[in-house]
Amino acid sequence: MDQNFFSQNPAFQNISPEKLAFLMNFMNQEKPSSSRDMMTFLMTFTTKARRQNISFTTDETDFIIQHLKQNLSQADQQRVDQVLRLLKRKSS
């Protein structure tokens, strides 16, 4: 994934160079192939970002999740959506 991928998306128009480098490095890793792998991938992503004092906006997070879901089966995409809905309910 190259820098143009992010610069062409409105969610990433004002992203800092550090955040962009972190995101590009992480997104160039092998993509998860199941809903379970994706949740592990996202937890690792979140932990590493937090350690570097990097946070993502809701738009940025939604875009990242949609990108990762592209490799999943329809059933796994639905599982991910279900988990995310549950997490949003718990946080509100």
PyRosetta script that sets phi, psi and omega in degrees:
from pyrosetta import init, pose_from_sequence

init()
pose = pose_from_sequence("MDQNFFSQNPAFQNISPEKLAFLMNFMNQEKPSSSRDMMTFLMTFTTKARRQNISFTTDETDFIIQHLKQNLSQADQQRVDQVLRLLKRKSS")
pose.set_psi(1, 131.2)
pose.set_omega(1, -178.1)
pose.set_phi(2, -107.0)
pose.set_psi(2, 171.6)
pose.set_omega(2, -175.5)
pose.set_phi(3, -61.3)
pose.set_psi(3, -32.7)
pose.set_omega(3, 179.8)
pose.set_phi(4, -61.5)
pose.set_psi(4, -31.4)
pose.set_omega(4, 178.4)
pose.set_phi(5, -55.8)
pose.set_psi(5, -43.4)
pose.set_omega(5, -178.6)
pose.set_phi(6, -81.0)
pose.set_psi(6, -38.0)
pose.set_omega(6, -176.8)
pose.set_phi(7, -68.0)
pose.set_psi(7, -20.5)
pose.set_omega(7, 179.5)
pose.set_phi(8, -86.7)
pose.set_psi(8, -8.6)
pose.set_omega(8, -179.6)
pose.set_phi(9, -99.4)
pose.set_psi(9, 127.5)
pose.set_omega(9, -177.7)
pose.set_phi(10, -56.7)
pose.set_psi(10, -29.4)
pose.set_omega(10, -179.6)
pose.set_phi(11, -64.6)
pose.set_psi(11, -19.7)
pose.set_omega(11, -175.2)
pose.set_phi(12, -115.6)
pose.set_psi(12, 17.6)
pose.set_omega(12, -175.9)
pose.set_phi(13, -61.7)
pose.set_psi(13, -38.2)
pose.set_omega(13, -175.3)
pose.set_phi(14, -111.6)
pose.set_psi(14, 29.6)
pose.set_omega(14, -176.8)
pose.set_phi(15, -73.3)
pose.set_psi(15, 140.2)
pose.set_omega(15, 179.7)
pose.set_phi(16, -72.2)
pose.set_psi(16, 153.0)
pose.set_omega(16, 179.3)
pose.set_phi(17, -58.8)
pose.set_psi(17, -36.6)
pose.set_omega(17, 179.1)
pose.set_phi(18, -65.9)
pose.set_psi(18, -44.1)
pose.set_omega(18, 179.7)
pose.set_phi(19, -65.7)
pose.set_psi(19, -41.3)
pose.set_omega(19, 178.5)
pose.set_phi(20, -63.0)
pose.set_psi(20, -43.7)
pose.set_omega(20, 179.3)
pose.set_phi(21, -63.0)
pose.set_psi(21, -43.8)
pose.set_omega(21, 178.4)
pose.set_phi(22, -60.4)
pose.set_psi(22, -48.0)
pose.set_omega(22, -177.5)
pose.set_phi(23, -63.8)
pose.set_psi(23, -45.2)
pose.set_omega(23, -180.0)
pose.set_phi(24, -62.7)
pose.set_psi(24, -43.2)
pose.set_omega(24, 178.8)
pose.set_phi(25, -60.4)
pose.set_psi(25, -45.9)
pose.set_omega(25, -177.8)
pose.set_phi(26, -69.3)
pose.set_psi(26, -41.6)
pose.set_omega(26, -177.0)
pose.set_phi(27, -73.2)
pose.set_psi(27, -16.0)
pose.set_omega(27, 177.1)
pose.set_phi(28, -82.9)
pose.set_psi(28, -2.2)
pose.set_omega(28, 175.1)
pose.set_phi(29, -74.8)
pose.set_psi(29, 165.6)
pose.set_omega(29, 178.3)
pose.set_phi(30, -59.3)
pose.set_psi(30, 133.2)
pose.set_omega(30, -176.9)
pose.set_phi(31, -77.7)
pose.set_psi(31, 146.0)
pose.set_omega(31, 178.0)
pose.set_phi(32, -64.5)
pose.set_psi(32, 148.6)
pose.set_omega(32, -177.9)
pose.set_phi(33, -114.3)
pose.set_psi(33, 2.5)
pose.set_omega(33, 176.4)
pose.set_phi(34, -145.5)
pose.set_psi(34, 164.9)
pose.set_omega(34, 179.7)
pose.set_phi(35, -63.5)
pose.set_psi(35, -37.5)
pose.set_omega(35, 178.7)
pose.set_phi(36, -64.2)
pose.set_psi(36, -45.3)
pose.set_omega(36, 178.1)
pose.set_phi(37, -62.1)
pose.set_psi(37, -38.1)
pose.set_omega(37, -178.1)
pose.set_phi(38, -66.2)
pose.set_psi(38, -40.4)
pose.set_omega(38, -179.7)
pose.set_phi(39, -66.1)
pose.set_psi(39, -39.4)
pose.set_omega(39, 176.1)
pose.set_phi(40, -63.3)
pose.set_psi(40, -43.9)
pose.set_omega(40, 178.9)
pose.set_phi(41, -58.0)
pose.set_psi(41, -46.4)
pose.set_omega(41, -179.0)
pose.set_phi(42, -66.8)
pose.set_psi(42, -37.4)
pose.set_omega(42, 178.0)
pose.set_phi(43, -65.2)
pose.set_psi(43, -42.5)
pose.set_omega(43, 178.0)
pose.set_phi(44, -63.6)
pose.set_psi(44, -44.0)
pose.set_omega(44, 179.1)
pose.set_phi(45, -58.1)
pose.set_psi(45, -48.6)
pose.set_omega(45, -178.5)
pose.set_phi(46, -63.4)
pose.set_psi(46, -43.8)
pose.set_omega(46, -179.7)
pose.set_phi(47, -62.6)
pose.set_psi(47, -46.6)
pose.set_omega(47, -179.9)
pose.set_phi(48, -64.3)
pose.set_psi(48, -41.1)
pose.set_omega(48, 179.2)
pose.set_phi(49, -63.1)
pose.set_psi(49, -45.4)
pose.set_omega(49, -179.3)
pose.set_phi(50, -60.6)
pose.set_psi(50, -40.2)
pose.set_omega(50, 179.3)
pose.set_phi(51, -63.0)
pose.set_psi(51, -27.7)
pose.set_omega(51, -179.7)
pose.set_phi(52, -99.0)
pose.set_psi(52, 12.0)
pose.set_omega(52, -178.9)
pose.set_phi(53, 57.4)
pose.set_psi(53, 40.4)
pose.set_omega(53, 178.0)
pose.set_phi(54, -111.8)
pose.set_psi(54, 131.7)
pose.set_omega(54, 175.4)
pose.set_phi(55, -129.3)
pose.set_psi(55, 157.5)
pose.set_omega(55, -177.5)
pose.set_phi(56, -120.5)
pose.set_psi(56, 144.5)
pose.set_omega(56, 177.1)
pose.set_phi(57, -70.8)
pose.set_psi(57, 167.2)
pose.set_omega(57, 177.1)
pose.set_phi(58, -59.9)
pose.set_psi(58, -43.0)
pose.set_omega(58, 178.9)
pose.set_phi(59, -62.0)
pose.set_psi(59, -42.8)
pose.set_omega(59, 179.5)
pose.set_phi(60, -64.4)
pose.set_psi(60, -43.9)
pose.set_omega(60, 179.8)
pose.set_phi(61, -63.8)
pose.set_psi(61, -44.5)
pose.set_omega(61, 178.5)
pose.set_phi(62, -59.9)
pose.set_psi(62, -42.4)
pose.set_omega(62, 179.2)
pose.set_phi(63, -63.3)
pose.set_psi(63, -44.0)
pose.set_omega(63, 180.0)
pose.set_phi(64, -60.9)
pose.set_psi(64, -46.0)
pose.set_omega(64, -179.5)
pose.set_phi(65, -63.4)
pose.set_psi(65, -44.7)
pose.set_omega(65, 179.1)
pose.set_phi(66, -61.0)
pose.set_psi(66, -39.4)
pose.set_omega(66, 178.9)
pose.set_phi(67, -63.6)
pose.set_psi(67, -44.9)
pose.set_omega(67, -179.2)
pose.set_phi(68, -67.7)
pose.set_psi(68, -33.5)
pose.set_omega(68, -178.7)
pose.set_phi(69, -69.1)
pose.set_psi(69, -18.8)
pose.set_omega(69, -177.5)
pose.set_phi(70, -57.2)
pose.set_psi(70, -31.5)
pose.set_omega(70, -177.5)
pose.set_phi(71, -85.9)
pose.set_psi(71, -4.6)
pose.set_omega(71, -175.2)
pose.set_phi(72, -92.5)
pose.set_psi(72, 155.0)
pose.set_omega(72, 173.2)
pose.set_phi(73, -66.4)
pose.set_psi(73, 164.5)
pose.set_omega(73, 178.8)
pose.set_phi(74, -59.0)
pose.set_psi(74, -41.7)
pose.set_omega(74, 179.8)
pose.set_phi(75, -63.4)
pose.set_psi(75, -43.0)
pose.set_omega(75, 178.6)
pose.set_phi(76, -67.3)
pose.set_psi(76, -36.8)
pose.set_omega(76, 176.8)
pose.set_phi(77, -61.4)
pose.set_psi(77, -41.1)
pose.set_omega(77, 179.3)
pose.set_phi(78, -66.0)
pose.set_psi(78, -38.3)
pose.set_omega(78, 177.3)
pose.set_phi(79, -62.5)
pose.set_psi(79, -43.6)
pose.set_omega(79, 178.8)
pose.set_phi(80, -61.3)
pose.set_psi(80, -46.4)
pose.set_omega(80, 179.0)
pose.set_phi(81, -59.0)
pose.set_psi(81, -40.5)
pose.set_omega(81, 179.0)
pose.set_phi(82, -62.6)
pose.set_psi(82, -47.3)
pose.set_omega(82, 179.8)
pose.set_phi(83, -61.8)
pose.set_psi(83, -43.7)
pose.set_omega(83, -179.5)
pose.set_phi(84, -64.5)
pose.set_psi(84, -38.0)
pose.set_omega(84, 176.2)
pose.set_phi(85, -62.5)
pose.set_psi(85, -42.9)
pose.set_omega(85, 178.8)
pose.set_phi(86, -63.1)
pose.set_psi(86, -41.8)
pose.set_omega(86, 179.5)
pose.set_phi(87, -65.0)
pose.set_psi(87, -40.0)
pose.set_omega(87, 178.9)
pose.set_phi(88, -64.7)
pose.set_psi(88, -38.1)
pose.set_omega(88, 179.1)
pose.set_phi(89, -65.4)
pose.set_psi(89, -40.7)
pose.set_omega(89, -179.6)
pose.set_phi(90, -66.8)
pose.set_psi(90, -33.3)
pose.set_omega(90, -177.1)
pose.set_phi(91, -83.3)
pose.set_psi(91, -10.7)
pose.set_omega(91, -179.3)
pose.set_phi(92, -99.7)
pose.dump_pdb("model.pdb")
